[in-house]
Amino acid sequence: MSKPRVALVMGSDSDFPVLESCVATLKKFDIEVEAMVCSAHRTPEKAADFAKNAEKNGIGVIIGAAGKAAHLPGVLAAFTTLPVIGVPIKSSTMDGLDSLLSIVQMPAGIPVATVAINGSENAALLAVQILGGAYPELREKMRQYKLQMAENVEKKNQALQERLKA
């Protein structure tokens, strides 16, 4: 079986700083990342062609990130049966609420899993969990990741308890 691959499609290169933690998280789980800039409104044919061919090109999950009207994740989802995760990007308008609502309010039959505004790390983790269905090693890596998070919380609690004793 080939290595798991995720496509990260952003509406503008200005979205990339928000998505850097997504890329880093996917790479931490040893997932290949393909990234591109593609606009639902300015290059709709490119978006449609990419989504139609993503599965054939070895992509397992698509993460679409966009701000303002934020139609990109929905357009991608309309042209593929692959899971699509939408990342609403905070914009100057409405602090990203417009982006969130544009992505989350998809019509029946065209689902887009949606994370928090600028929630690209959770988009990566959701992609890992989705891919875990086909790649059991990712489920184990996710178990270890969650154990490490719990250990970190416990360390912080212990440090707090020590501070309170002082």
C-alpha positions as CSV (number, residue, x, y, z in Angstrom):
1,M,0.0,0.0,0.0
2,S,1.3,3.4,-0.9
3,K,2.0,6.2,1.6
4,P,-1.0,8.3,2.7
5,R,-1.4,11.6,0.9
6,V,-3.4,14.7,1.7
7,A,-4.0,17.6,-0.7
8,L,-4.1,21.1,0.8
9,V,-5.9,23.5,-1.4
10,M,-6.0,27.2,-0.5
11,G,-7.8,30.0,-2.1
12,S,-4.8,32.4,-1.8
13,D,-1.2,32.2,-1.0
14,S,-1.9,34.6,1.9
15,D,-3.7,31.7,3.6
16,F,-0.5,29.7,3.9
17,P,0.7,31.1,7.2
18,V,-2.5,29.7,8.8
19,L,-1.9,26.3,7.2
20,E,1.8,25.9,8.2
21,S,0.8,24.0,11.4
22,C,-1.4,21.8,9.2
23,V,1.5,20.8,7.0
24,A,3.8,20.3,10.0
25,T,1.2,18.1,11.7
26,L,0.6,16.0,8.7
27,K,4.4,15.5,8.2
28,K,4.7,14.6,11.9
29,F,2.4,11.7,11.1
30,D,4.5,10.8,8.0
31,I,1.7,11.8,5.6
32,E,2.6,13.2,2.2
33,V,1.3,16.7,1.5
34,E,0.5,18.2,-1.8
35,A,-0.4,21.9,-1.7
36,M,-1.7,24.3,-4.3
37,V,-3.4,27.7,-4.7
38,C,-6.7,27.4,-6.5
39,S,-9.7,29.8,-6.5
40,A,-13.3,28.6,-6.6
41,H,-14.1,31.9,-8.3
42,R,-11.1,32.8,-10.4
43,T,-10.0,29.3,-11.5
44,P,-13.1,27.2,-11.1
45,E,-12.1,24.8,-13.9
46,K,-8.8,24.1,-12.2
47,A,-10.6,23.4,-8.9
48,A,-13.1,21.0,-10.6
49,D,-10.3,19.2,-12.5
50,F,-8.2,18.8,-9.4
51,A,-11.1,17.4,-7.4
52,K,-12.2,15.1,-10.2
53,N,-8.7,13.6,-10.5
54,A,-7.6,13.7,-6.8
55,E,-8.5,10.1,-6.0
56,K,-6.8,8.8,-9.2
57,N,-3.7,10.8,-8.2
58,G,-3.5,9.0,-4.9
59,I,-5.0,11.7,-2.6
60,G,-6.9,10.2,0.4
61,V,-8.3,13.5,1.9
62,I,-8.6,17.0,0.6
63,I,-8.3,20.0,3.0
64,G,-9.7,23.2,1.5
65,A,-8.9,26.5,3.1
66,A,-10.5,29.8,2.1
67,G,-11.6,33.1,3.6
68,K,-14.5,35.5,3.0
69,A,-17.0,33.8,0.6
70,A,-15.0,30.6,1.2
71,H,-16.6,28.5,-1.5
72,L,-13.5,26.5,-2.3
73,P,-14.1,23.5,0.0
74,G,-17.7,23.1,-1.2
75,V,-16.7,23.4,-4.8
76,L,-14.0,20.7,-4.3
77,A,-16.5,18.5,-2.5
78,A,-19.0,18.8,-5.3
79,F,-16.5,17.1,-7.7
80,T,-15.2,14.3,-5.6
81,T,-16.3,11.5,-3.3
82,L,-13.2,11.9,-1.2
83,P,-13.6,13.4,2.3
84,V,-13.2,17.2,2.2
85,I,-12.2,19.1,5.3
86,G,-12.9,22.9,5.2
87,V,-10.7,25.4,7.1
88,P,-12.3,28.8,7.3
89,I,-9.7,31.5,7.2
90,K,-10.1,34.6,9.4
91,S,-10.5,37.6,7.2
92,S,-10.9,41.3,7.9
93,T,-14.7,40.9,7.4
94,M,-16.5,39.5,10.4
95,D,-13.3,37.9,11.9
96,G,-13.8,34.8,9.8
97,L,-17.4,34.1,10.8
98,D,-18.4,34.7,7.1
99,S,-15.9,32.1,6.1
100,L,-17.1,29.6,8.7
101,L,-20.7,30.0,7.7
102,S,-19.9,29.7,4.0
103,I,-18.1,26.4,4.6
104,V,-20.3,24.8,7.2
105,Q,-23.7,25.5,5.5
106,M,-23.4,22.9,2.7
107,P,-26.5,21.5,1.0
108,A,-27.5,17.9,1.6
109,G,-25.4,15.4,-0.3
110,I,-22.3,17.5,-0.5
111,P,-20.7,17.3,3.0
112,V,-17.7,19.3,4.1
113,A,-16.3,18.5,7.5
114,T,-15.5,21.9,9.0
115,V,-13.1,22.9,11.7
116,A,-12.8,26.1,13.7
117,I,-11.7,29.4,12.1
118,N,-8.0,29.1,11.4
119,G,-8.2,25.6,12.8
120,S,-5.7,24.0,10.4
121,E,-4.0,21.8,13.0
122,N,-7.4,20.1,13.8
123,A,-8.0,19.7,10.0
124,A,-4.7,17.8,9.9
125,L,-5.6,15.6,12.9
126,L,-9.1,14.9,11.4
127,A,-7.4,13.9,8.1
128,V,-5.1,11.5,10.1
129,Q,-8.2,10.0,11.8
130,I,-10.0,9.6,8.4
131,L,-6.9,8.0,6.8
132,G,-6.6,5.7,9.8
133,G,-9.4,3.6,8.4
134,A,-7.1,2.6,5.5
135,Y,-3.8,2.9,7.3
136,P,-3.9,1.2,10.8
137,E,-0.4,2.6,11.7
138,L,-2.0,6.1,11.7
139,R,-4.5,4.9,14.3
140,E,-1.7,3.8,16.6
141,K,0.2,7.1,16.0
142,M,-3.0,9.0,16.9
143,R,-3.3,7.0,20.1
144,Q,0.3,7.9,21.0
145,Y,-0.4,11.5,20.1
146,K,-3.4,11.6,22.4
147,L,-1.5,9.9,25.2
148,Q,1.3,12.5,24.9
149,M,-1.3,15.3,25.1
150,A,-2.7,13.8,28.3
151,E,0.8,13.5,29.8
152,N,1.5,17.1,29.0
153,V,-1.7,18.2,30.7
154,E,-0.8,16.1,33.8
155,K,2.7,17.7,33.9
156,K,1.1,21.1,33.8
157,N,-1.3,20.1,36.6
158,Q,1.6,18.9,38.7
159,A,3.5,22.1,38.2
160,L,0.4,24.1,39.2
161,Q,0.0,22.0,42.4
162,E,3.7,22.7,43.2
163,R,3.2,26.4,42.7
164,L,0.1,26.4,45.0
165,K,2.2,24.7,47.8
166,A,4.8,27.4,47.7
